[in-house]
Amino acid sequence: MEHIYQYAWIIPFLSLPVPISIGLGLLLIPTAIKNIRRIWAFPSIFFLIITLIFSLNFSIRQINGSLIYQYLWSWTINKDFSLEFGYLIDSLTSIMLTLITTVGITVLIYSDNYMSHDQAYLRFFAYLNLFNASMLGLVTSSNLIQIYIFWEIVGICSYLLIGFWFTRPLAANACQKAFVTNRVGDFGLLLGILGFYWIIGSFEFRDLFEITNNLIQKNGLNSLLTTLCTFLLFVGAIAKSAQFPLHIWLPDAMEGPTPISALIHAATMVAAGVFLVARLFPLLSITSNIMHIISSIGLITLFLGATLALAQIDIKRSLAYSTMSQLGYIILALGIGSSRTALFHLITHAYSKALLFLGSGSIIHSMEPVVGYSPYKNQNMVLMGGLTKYIPITRTAFLLGTLSLCGIPPLACFWSKDEILSNSWLYSPIFGIITYFTTGLTAFYMFRVYLLTFDGYLRIHFQGYSSTKTNLFYSISLWGKSMSKRSNSDRNLPLSTIHKKVSFFFKEKKNNVKNEIYCFNTLFTNKYTSIYPHELDNTMLFPLLLLVLFTMFIGSIGICFDPRGIDLDLLSKWLTLSKDSFIESSNQCVIFFEFFQNVIISVSIATFGLCIAFTFYGSINSFFPNLYLFNFFLKKGIKRNFLDQIQNAIYNWSYNRGYIDIVYTSVFTLGIRRLSKFTEFFDRHIVDGIPNGIGITSFFIGEGIRYIGNGRVSSYLFFFLSFVSLFFLIFLFFSLKHI
């Protein structure tokens, strides 16, 4: 027994003192706590650094061959039921702990300055520390029910952080959408947990894997029931990791602060779903049908995410769809049995995506002096451009993150993504073709984001925008008419519509463009001018530089070729520990020549995507990017019209999110409302109407009888003669009818 493992239980609790202290302080001494609010960043970072030291120690011991350590204590004991809580330290846990803590520390350092202007600074750090603590508790959990408890806490924290600026209607709607969507997955996960407890009578992972495997070998399990319960467990991961069809919450989650976007997309929310699939991999791999479902959903998600990112104009939303696509790669790798490769890509993607999101936060922060704070403007890439000369450090960091995600060697994501591509091709040529094609799409849309943001000139000043009340340039804007402010209806115009409006502006102002460029450069190179994009403070640049180092070198832990007979694959040592390990490496290292043959195709496709993006969004189109791809080749004729229809269809598909939200709104939102109205009508007029009708009828009958049976002979004679007359008239009517 390793002595340090005895203290592993403290890991989830190290981040809790900060939110508890902030909560009590705001309750008891709010003024004093608010006056020293910036000091709370230090203990937050300090406690997470201690957790990182624990994590690195565990990782080193796992690499050196330590066995799995698990400690349990009883919480509830009954004759037929017992529930134990504890913690589990193995290779998967050590990897996730290291990933969460390293990314979490960079986000905390970055957030201190990024959120310093916000009045809810203390609330933000309380939520952020609780978010980290819940994720750390999830990855150290020793059984399914404990995972589910922390799983729900992670969901609550994401709800609070996505809707952090809850006074904005979009943020309030986004957090509700994320919460409701994840409830679908969480309900499936709960049903799966209860189903397996009913089958095997335990929540512990080891019992779950061993007993299920033994029962399957002895044909002691109903295959349909086992498959159903296993799929329900995977449904939880579908929602948490934004897989199709429960991916719809992820793009809208960008309404939260940018540091939270980085944390959600790199190390917490979406990583929880991948962790669950990896933890349950021995169980999922028993059933081939489930593995086919996992790989198919991953394939659909990676392709769908790449196509939906092609035409987005919000920089954070573009990165969100990129995350969705990359998570599709990871789930696909798990579905085809490449668990080592999936975890490798989870690591490399986490650092690259954290770098990109924090870089996008730097871009948004730098645009505030130009346009003022407005998420519709300083996140809109149509209004950016030319930021290279103003934020060169951010630009370099963002470029490295972009190239890494595109799969350009020797950056981090290249090593992991290439393994996924090779394994996908070996698994199925159809899977291989789609994944290779998506690699080209990834390179295209990621380099598109980079070029729209940093290349050319700052387009917002050619649209009549300024941080002052008077315009510094011509009043004619990119929308093709004179205006000082954009109307709300133009706020989210598609880029294809903007293209048509801008063409008129450049035809009319063709001779004055050079003058505007001269005025623009004169204004923004004046050091005494305050209206210009600016680089970040050192406290915000430091996390970017740390993530740059990770993006450049973290891929070396999984290099899987053997140039001189030396085993360089540190990740395989990290994962392949003993016969008791829950995850084992399924990859064998190859010689350098075979490795070169495997990667040349993927790198060529990624480079081709980069070149296409530069062709349409590069400096030659700096004032307005050529959004119509086929216009570059064809000018007139029937083919031009046909290709226009194709490109419009592609653009509309991407910009409208594949019409999936529209379908969900029509089927679920409006459908549930119609069902509710019908239910309300049925309940009021049928369910309540029958007893109410019986009561009213009884009332009138009773009233009638009361007036009839009053004891007066005259009343009896009146009713008697009335009924006799009525029957006589009826008899007379039928008698005359037969004559």
C-alpha positions, 0 to 999 in steps of 0.5 A: 500500500502506497502511503500517499494513496491514503490521502487521495480522498482529500482531492475533491475537497481541496477546492471547497473551502473557497466557495464555502468561505465566499458564501459565508462571507457574503452572508455575514460580512458582505461589505468586507468580503467585497472589498477584498474580492480579488484576494480570493483568486490566490487560494483558489489557485493555491488549492488547485496547485496542491491537487495538481501535485497529488495528480502528478504523483499519482501519474508518476507512480502509475507510469512506474507500474503501481497497481490500482488502489481503491478504498471503500467505506460503508455508508448504508447497510441493510439486509438486502442493500448496502451502499459504499462510497470511496475513491479509485486511483488508476491510470484513467483517474490519474490522467483525468486528474492531471488534465483537470488541474492543469487546465483549471489552473490556467483558467483560474489565473486567466479569470482573475483579470478577465472577470475583474470588472464584473460585479459578480466576481466573487460569485464567479469564483465560488461557482468555478471552484465548485465546478472543479471540485465536482469534476475531481470528485467524479473522476475519483469515484469508485462506483456508479451511484457516486459518479451519478451524484457528482455527475448531477453536481457538474450539471448544476455548476454548468447551469449556473455558469452558462447562465452567469449573466442571467439578466441577459435573455439569451444567457438565461435561455442557454442555461435552461436549454443545457439543463433540460437537454442534459436531463434527458441524458441523466435520466437515461444514465439513472435508468441504466444504473438501476437496471444493472443494479437489478441485474447484478446487485452492485454499483461497484465497477469491478463487480459490474465488469466481472459478474456481467462478463461471467453471466454472459459467458454462461448465458445467464443474462438476457441479451436484450435487457443487457444491451438496453441497460448498456445503451442507457448508460451511454445516453448519459455520455451522449448528452454530457459530451454533446453527441448527436442528437443531444448536441444542441445545448453546446453552441448556446452555452457560449453565452457564459463567460469565456473562461467557462467556455474554455473549462467546459470544452477542455476539461470538465463538462464534455470531458465527463461524458468521455470519461464515463465511456472510458471508465465503462469501456470493459462493459461496453465492449462486451456487446458488439451492437453497443460498440457499433452504436457508439462508433456510428454516433461518433461518426455522425457527430464529427461530420455534423459538427464540421459542417455546422462550423463552416458558416458561423460568424460568432467566434465562440460558436465556431469553436463550439462546433469544433469541439463537437466535431473533435468529441465525435473523433474521440467517441468514434475511437472508443467505439472502434476499440481504440481506447488509448487513442481516444484518451490521447486525443482527449488530452491533446484536444483539451490543451489546444481548445483551452488555448483557442477559447482563452485566445478568443477571450483575448480577442473579445477583450481587445475589441471592447475599446473599439465597439464597447461591450456587446456580444453581438459585435466583439464576438462577430468575426465579420466585424474583426480583421487586422488584429495581428498588429495590435495583439501579436502574442494572442495572434501567435498563440491562436495560430498555434492552437488552430494549426494543432486542431487542424492536425499540422505536425509536430503540434499536439493534435496531429499525433492523436488525430492521425492515430484515429484516422488510421484506426478508422480506416482499418475498422471500415473504409467508409469510416476512414473516408468520412474521417479523412474528409472531415479533417479537410473541413476542420482545417478549412473552418479553423483557418477561416476563423483565424483569417477572418479575425487576424488577416486584412483590416479591421472591418468594423471601422468601415461600417460606421462603428466607433466607441465615440458618438461621432463616426471617424470615417464615412457614414456609409457602412458595410450594409450598403446605406448610411447609418451610424448604428446597426439595427437589431434586425441586421445584428445576426444577418447571414454572411451571404446577405452581407456579401450582397450589401457590401458589393454596393458599398465598394462599387460606390466608394471604389475611389475612396477605399485607399483614403479610408485605409490611410485614415484608419492606419493614421488613427490606430498607429497614434500612441495617444489614441485610446480607440484601438484594440490592445494586447492583454495584461501579463496575468492573462498572457501567462496562461496563454503561454503555458497552454502554448507549451502544452500545445507544442509538446504534449503530443510527445507523450503518445508518439507511437513510432520507434526510430531507434529501438527505444520505446517513446510511447509514454502514454501506453506505459501510463495506460498499460499497467497490469492485468487489473487495469480497466483500460489497456493499450490496443496500439502497437508502435510502428517503425518510422517509415510506416508512420510516415506513410500513414500521416502523409495523406492526413497532412496533405488533406489538412494542408489542402483545407488550409490552402482553400481557406486562404484562397477565399479568406486571405489578404487578397479578400481582406476588405470582404472575404469571398464567401461564395466558394464557386464564384472564384472559378465561374462567372456566368452561365447555367453552371454558375446558377447551379453552383450558386444553389449548391453553395446557398444550400451548404451555407444555409445548412451550416448557418441554420445549424442543420435545421435541427433546432427548428425541428426540435422546436416544432416537434418538441417545444410546439408539440408539447405546448399543443399536447398541453393545451389538448390535455388542459381542454380534455381535463377541463371539459371531459374529466371535470365536465362529466362529474360537473355535468352530473352534478348540474343535472342532478341539481335541476332534477332535484329542483324540478322534483321539489316543485312537483312534489309540493303537496298541492292538488292543483299542481298535480293536476296541472302536470298530469294534464300537461303530460296527458296532452303531450302524449295525446299530441304525440299519438295524434301525430303518428296516427295522422302520419300512417293515414 
